[in-house]
């Protein structure tokens, strides 16, 4: 599926797989992020709404102790 055109379908599919309307547990968040990256191959606009499709999630880390998510994404306009 195309992350720009099929965003709602992708999130609905992940919602069906996780069965959660609200994620408050970092282990569930880790599952969600892994499914998201798998489905979109990292291609998603994460910092603002833009149809240029020039950035991509590369990796993420979860600080389970403090409940924080760190997303590493790159600007690919120059590649």
Backbone bond lengths (Angstrom), bond angles and torsions (degrees), N, CA, C in turn:
res aa  C-N    CA-C-N  psi(-1)  N-CA   C-N-CA  omega(-1)  CA-C   N-CA-C  phi
1 X - - - 1.457 - - 1.524 109.58 -
2 X 1.291 115.69 147.78 1.454 122.29 178.61 1.531 109.04 -82.03
3 X 1.352 118.03 122.68 1.471 120.37 -176.87 1.525 113.96 -60.59
4 X 1.322 117.49 -28.97 1.466 119.76 -179.76 1.519 110.74 -80.62
5 X 1.315 117.26 -49.29 1.463 121.48 -176.26 1.526 112.75 -77.87
6 X 1.319 116.80 -32.47 1.460 120.80 -172.51 1.521 113.59 -113.19
7 X 1.331 117.15 26.23 1.462 121.08 -177.09 1.513 113.48 -53.47
8 X 1.324 116.98 -46.06 1.468 120.32 -178.77 1.525 110.80 -64.10
9 X 1.326 117.51 -40.69 1.467 120.88 178.79 1.526 110.61 -63.43
10 X 1.328 116.30 -41.18 1.459 120.67 -179.60 1.524 110.48 -63.11
11 X 1.337 116.91 -48.41 1.464 119.77 -179.37 1.525 111.23 -66.58
12 X 1.329 118.10 -35.94 1.469 120.29 176.83 1.527 110.78 -64.74
13 X 1.335 117.05 -39.08 1.467 120.30 177.80 1.528 110.35 -63.34
14 X 1.331 116.69 -44.70 1.465 120.36 179.05 1.523 110.25 -64.89
15 X 1.321 116.54 -38.63 1.466 120.85 177.68 1.523 110.42 -60.32
16 X 1.333 116.83 -42.88 1.462 120.27 177.88 1.530 111.12 -63.18
17 X 1.336 116.76 -39.07 1.459 120.55 -179.40 1.525 112.35 -69.95
18 X 1.331 116.94 -37.50 1.464 119.75 -177.88 1.519 112.04 -89.28
19 X 1.329 116.71 -30.12 1.456 120.68 -180.00 1.519 113.69 69.72
20 X 1.334 116.75 22.93 1.463 120.41 -177.16 1.523 111.42 -118.92
21 X 1.336 115.93 135.46 1.457 120.84 171.38 1.522 111.10 -90.00
22 X 1.321 116.27 -26.34 1.458 122.25 -178.87 1.520 108.12 -139.64
23 X 1.320 116.42 127.29 1.465 120.65 179.21 1.523 108.22 -105.35
24 X 1.320 115.08 118.22 1.465 120.00 178.04 1.529 111.77 -120.27
25 X 1.315 116.88 -11.47 1.458 122.18 -179.86 1.533 108.66 -98.04
26 X 1.330 117.29 131.33 1.465 120.21 -176.22 1.529 112.38 -67.33
27 X 1.318 118.61 -26.40 1.464 120.23 175.86 1.530 110.52 -68.82
28 X 1.318 116.66 -38.84 1.464 120.53 175.43 1.525 110.67 -67.95
29 X 1.341 116.53 -36.40 1.460 120.83 176.67 1.530 110.16 -62.90
30 X 1.312 116.58 -40.44 1.468 121.01 178.30 1.536 110.28 -61.06
31 X 1.318 116.83 -43.22 1.466 121.24 176.78 1.522 110.37 -61.02
32 X 1.343 116.26 -46.65 1.459 121.07 179.47 1.527 111.23 -58.74
33 X 1.325 117.31 -48.12 1.466 121.02 -178.22 1.525 111.58 -62.94
34 X 1.324 117.14 -41.14 1.457 120.10 177.91 1.529 111.35 -63.05
35 X 1.325 116.86 -42.60 1.466 120.66 176.87 1.522 111.22 -64.14
36 X 1.336 116.57 -42.28 1.457 120.79 179.97 1.531 110.93 -60.90
37 X 1.317 116.46 -50.29 1.467 119.73 -179.17 1.522 110.81 -63.13
38 X 1.326 116.96 -38.43 1.464 120.33 178.22 1.524 111.01 -62.35
39 X 1.322 116.79 -44.53 1.463 121.24 -177.22 1.526 113.08 -70.11
40 X 1.325 117.10 -37.51 1.468 119.45 -173.81 1.522 112.70 -104.76
41 X 1.329 116.44 1.01 1.474 121.17 -178.45 1.525 110.92 55.02
42 X 1.332 116.50 28.35 1.454 121.85 178.23 1.515 114.35 87.69
43 X 1.335 118.35 -17.18 1.460 121.13 -174.56 1.523 112.11 -79.68
44 X 1.311 115.43 101.50 1.461 121.64 178.17 1.520 108.00 -159.39
45 X 1.297 116.96 146.41 1.455 120.85 176.32 1.522 106.85 -83.32
46 X 1.337 116.44 116.94 1.458 119.22 -174.72 1.523 113.62 -108.80
47 X 1.326 118.05 -14.44 1.460 117.89 -175.25 1.524 113.64 -107.25
48 X 1.312 118.45 -22.76 1.460 121.46 174.45 1.518 108.72 -166.96
49 X 1.321 116.04 163.58 1.460 119.67 179.77 1.514 109.46 -75.36
50 X 1.309 115.77 122.37 1.453 121.81 -175.78 1.520 107.45 -157.42
51 X 1.279 117.79 139.06 1.458 119.61 178.30 1.519 111.82 -98.26
52 X 1.322 117.17 8.98 1.452 120.53 179.31 1.512 113.68 -71.59
53 X 1.334 117.18 -19.95 1.456 122.66 177.27 1.524 112.02 51.86
54 X 1.317 116.70 50.00 1.466 120.38 -175.53 1.514 114.40 -109.66
55 X 1.303 118.12 -0.10 1.460 118.11 177.39 1.523 110.18 -124.95
56 X 1.316 114.59 162.90 1.452 119.18 -172.41 1.516 110.36 -152.34
57 X 1.333 116.88 140.45 1.461 121.25 174.27 1.521 107.41 -73.71
58 X 1.318 116.26 124.92 1.465 120.03 176.18 1.522 110.95 -95.35
59 X 1.313 116.72 -52.89 1.460 121.52 -178.12 1.519 109.17 -146.18
60 X 1.307 115.53 172.47 1.455 120.75 172.54 1.515 108.02 -148.40
61 X 1.300 115.33 156.88 1.464 122.26 174.10 1.516 107.72 -132.44
62 X 1.310 115.73 146.31 1.461 120.29 176.40 1.520 107.72 -121.14
63 X 1.323 114.77 125.98 1.458 121.88 172.39 1.527 105.45 -90.42
64 X 1.328 115.76 91.60 1.466 120.57 -175.34 1.525 111.67 -61.49
65 X 1.310 116.85 -35.89 1.467 120.80 -177.54 1.530 111.71 -63.41
66 X 1.349 116.38 -42.75 1.459 120.60 -176.95 1.529 113.54 -101.92
67 X 1.342 117.03 -0.54 1.466 120.67 176.82 1.516 113.59 67.48
68 X 1.335 116.48 40.78 1.464 120.12 -178.41 1.519 111.54 -118.98
69 X 1.315 114.78 143.36 1.452 122.97 177.29 1.519 108.36 -111.79
70 X 1.326 116.54 128.72 1.460 122.31 176.12 1.524 107.43 -114.97
71 X 1.323 116.67 123.25 1.460 121.74 -179.92 1.522 108.48 -109.82
72 X 1.319 115.82 130.25 1.452 121.98 176.87 1.528 107.75 -107.38
73 X 1.329 115.65 113.96 1.461 118.13 177.01 1.515 109.38 -129.29
74 X 1.327 115.21 161.39 1.455 121.73 -175.58 1.513 111.29 -126.75
75 X 1.299 114.46 148.37 1.455 123.44 174.15 1.528 106.84 -89.20
76 X 1.335 116.32 117.10 1.457 121.21 -176.60 1.531 113.50 -105.37
77 X 1.323 118.02 18.49 1.467 119.45 -178.87 1.528 112.47 -65.38
78 X 1.309 117.91 -28.80 1.453 120.60 -176.43 1.532 113.10 -94.93
79 X 1.305 118.25 9.79 1.479 120.54 -178.35 1.495 110.48 -110.98
